[in-house]
Amino acid sequence: MKNHDEAPTKIRYQYQMDGHARLETAHGVWGGINPQGEIEMNFYYESDALPAYSEQIIAPDGSLGHEILPEEQDTRVVNRYIHSRVLLNYHTARALLEWLEDQVAVLEEEGPPNMYETPMNIEQ
């Protein structure tokens, strides 16, 4: 049996998924350094804005014509939906930066997997 005054020789981390955790797509991040000196990141995904309504022309014979949108056609409106907010202290940000650099280096060296390629010998 180990003496309680001795330092442990290893630490085991066990991972458990929070019931509210979800996989999210991030098209970008907005944030910066907050007043407490932490890095605040607001991850978002983008989507074209839906019109408030649309109308459709009805021809004299009762058939449906083309759809009419009420908004300006020369302006594209994109919504950014913030789905996750993360605060990092300096040490965690440094560790995350190193981890991301390692992952990007692997992608640059090996290339992304061709997950959508299907073998040509599969009969349908």
C-alpha positions in Angstrom: 0.0 0.0 0.0 1.3 3.5 -0.9 2.1 6.1 1.6 -0.3 9.1 1.4 2.6 11.5 1.6 4.1 10.2 -1.7 3.2 11.9 -5.0 1.3 9.8 -7.5 3.3 8.4 -10.4 0.5 8.9 -12.9 -2.9 10.5 -13.4 -5.7 8.8 -15.3 -8.3 11.0 -17.0 -11.6 9.4 -17.7 -13.9 11.0 -20.3 -17.7 11.2 -20.0 -20.0 12.9 -22.4 -22.3 15.5 -20.9 -25.9 14.8 -21.7 -26.2 18.3 -23.3 -23.0 18.0 -25.4 -23.6 18.2 -29.2 -21.4 18.2 -32.2 -21.6 21.6 -33.8 -20.4 23.0 -37.1 -18.4 26.2 -36.8 -18.0 28.4 -39.8 -16.2 31.0 -37.7 -15.5 32.6 -34.4 -16.0 36.1 -32.9 -14.4 37.3 -29.7 -11.3 38.5 -28.1 -9.8 39.2 -24.7 -12.4 40.0 -22.0 -11.9 42.3 -19.0 -10.8 39.4 -16.8 -7.9 38.6 -19.3 -9.5 35.4 -20.6 -10.0 34.6 -24.3 -13.7 34.7 -25.1 -14.8 32.8 -28.2 -18.2 32.8 -29.7 -18.5 30.1 -32.4 -21.1 30.5 -35.1 -22.4 28.9 -38.2 -23.7 30.8 -41.2 -26.9 30.4 -43.2 -28.6 32.5 -45.9 -31.4 34.5 -44.3 -34.9 33.3 -45.1 -37.4 35.9 -46.5 -40.2 37.1 -44.2 -42.6 35.8 -46.9 -42.7 35.0 -50.6 -45.5 35.3 -53.2 -46.3 33.3 -56.3 -47.9 34.6 -59.5 -51.1 33.0 -60.6 -51.6 32.9 -64.3 -55.0 33.6 -65.9 -55.5 29.9 -66.5 -55.0 29.2 -62.8 -51.5 27.7 -63.0 -48.7 28.8 -60.7 -46.1 31.1 -62.1 -42.7 32.1 -60.7 -42.1 33.0 -57.0 -41.5 36.6 -56.1 -39.3 37.5 -53.1 -40.0 40.9 -51.3 -36.4 41.8 -50.6 -33.7 43.5 -52.6 -32.2 41.0 -55.0 -28.8 42.8 -55.1 -28.1 42.3 -51.4 -27.3 38.9 -49.9 -28.2 38.6 -46.3 -26.4 36.0 -44.2 -27.3 35.1 -40.6 -24.6 34.1 -38.1 -26.0 31.9 -35.4 -23.8 31.8 -32.2 -24.2 28.3 -30.8 -21.3 28.0 -28.4 -19.4 30.3 -26.1 -16.0 29.3 -24.7 -13.7 31.1 -22.2 -10.1 30.1 -22.1 -7.3 31.2 -19.7 -3.8 31.7 -21.1 -2.5 28.3 -20.3 -5.5 26.5 -21.8 -5.3 28.7 -24.9 -1.6 27.8 -25.4 -2.4 24.1 -25.0 -5.3 24.4 -27.5 -3.1 26.3 -30.0 -0.4 23.6 -29.9 -3.0 20.9 -30.3 -4.6 22.7 -33.3 -1.2 23.2 -34.9 -0.5 19.5 -34.5 -3.8 18.6 -36.1 -3.4 21.0 -39.0 0.2 19.7 -39.6 -1.2 16.1 -39.9 -3.9 17.3 -42.4 -1.2 19.1 -44.4 1.1 16.1 -44.4 -1.4 13.3 -45.1 -4.3 15.3 -46.7 -7.9 15.0 -45.6 -9.5 11.6 -45.8 -11.6 10.9 -49.0 -14.6 9.9 -47.0 -17.1 10.5 -49.8 -15.3 8.4 -52.4 -17.0 5.1 -53.1 -15.3 2.0 -54.5 -16.1 1.6 -58.2 -16.8 -2.2 -57.8 -20.0 -1.8 -55.8 -23.1 -2.9 -57.6 -26.2 -0.8 -57.0 
